[in-house]
Amino acid sequence: MMKLPRDSKTLAIKKMQEIVDRAVDISADAVTIEFAREGGLEVLFVVGDTGFGGILVDRTLEAAVMTLIHQRAGLEKRPYGTMHWESQGQDFKIRVEEYDSFGETAYTLTFSKM
């Protein structure tokens, strides 16, 4: 994965905060993030047996968000790791699993409170 320029990293952190906050708001068990066929990132929130989401269409943030997840979860040498994130005054331990989706990197983020 590439190293992020400072401004891209700041925007990626802001976008990830929005994603994590949304997941916490709806009590999501997990979030999957992968490249969409039509461009952008597909973000799917999973609550129990139900999933819903949409496409993050800001193409300038695609690589930055994926690189941020990769770096924060320590996935340089393995396909799984954890990252810690704060949302709404609570600390979350997020298990991150990297997988292949049609030749592209994708992630499943599974949430648990610390």
N, C-alpha and C positions, 0 to 999 in steps of 0.2 A: 504494500500500500504506500501511497505517496505521503510526503510531509505536507501539512496544510499551511498556506500563508496565514498570517495573523487575522486578517479581516475575514477570510473564508472560515477559519476556525470559530471566530466569534459568532458568525451567522449560523454555522452548523450547531453550535451549542444552543443558541436561541431556538432553532427549529427542533432540536432534540428535547428541549425543555417543554415546548408546546406538545410534542408527541407524548412525553411521559406524563405531563399534567392531564392531558385528555384521557390517557389510560387510567390514571388514578381517579379522575372524575367519574368514570363509568365502571370502576372496579374491574378492569380487564385483568384476566389471568395472564395474558401474553399479547405481544404485538409482533407481527411479522413485517419485515421490511425487505423489499426486493425491487430490482429494476423492472419497470413496466415496459411492455412491448412497444407502446406508442410514445415512450420517453417519460422521464420523471421517475419517481419512486412510488410503488404501490405500498401503502401502509394499511395493514389489516389488524383491527383490534379484535381479540378473541375473549369472549365472556362465556364461560361454560362451553356449550356445544354450538354457540352462535358466533359468527364472525362478520364484521362489517368494517368498511373503511372507504378509502378513495385514493386518488392519485395526487401526490405532491408534485405539482407541475413546474416548480421553480428549478429548471435544469441547471442553474448555476450552483445549486446546493446538492445535487445528486452525489457526486463524488465526495464532497466535503462531509456530508452526513455519514456515508458509508465508511469513510476513513476514520472519522471520529469514533464510531462504534468499534471498529477494528482495534484502534489504539487504546481506547479506554478499557476494553475487555481483555487486553493482553493476548490477542490472537495471532501473534507473530509466528508461533511454533506449534499451535494446536487449534482445533476447530471449535473450542468452547472455552469460556472464561466467565468472569464476573466483572461487573462495574457497579459502582455505588452512585446513586443519584438522589438528590433531595427534591421533594415536591410537596408543596402545601405544608411545610414544616415537619415533614416526616422523612426519615432516611429509608431508602429502598436498596436492597441488594438485588441486582438484576442479573440473572443467569443468561448469558448470550451464547447461542449456538450458531455457528456458521455452516451453511450448506450451499450446494450448487442448485441453481434453478435455471434450467435451460442454458447452461454455460456461463451464467453470471453468478456472482456472489450474492447471497441472501442471508438474512439473520432472523432468528427467533429470539425475542427478549421475553423472559419469564420473570414475573415480579414476585417479590416477597418483602414484607416489612422487616426492618432490622430491630 
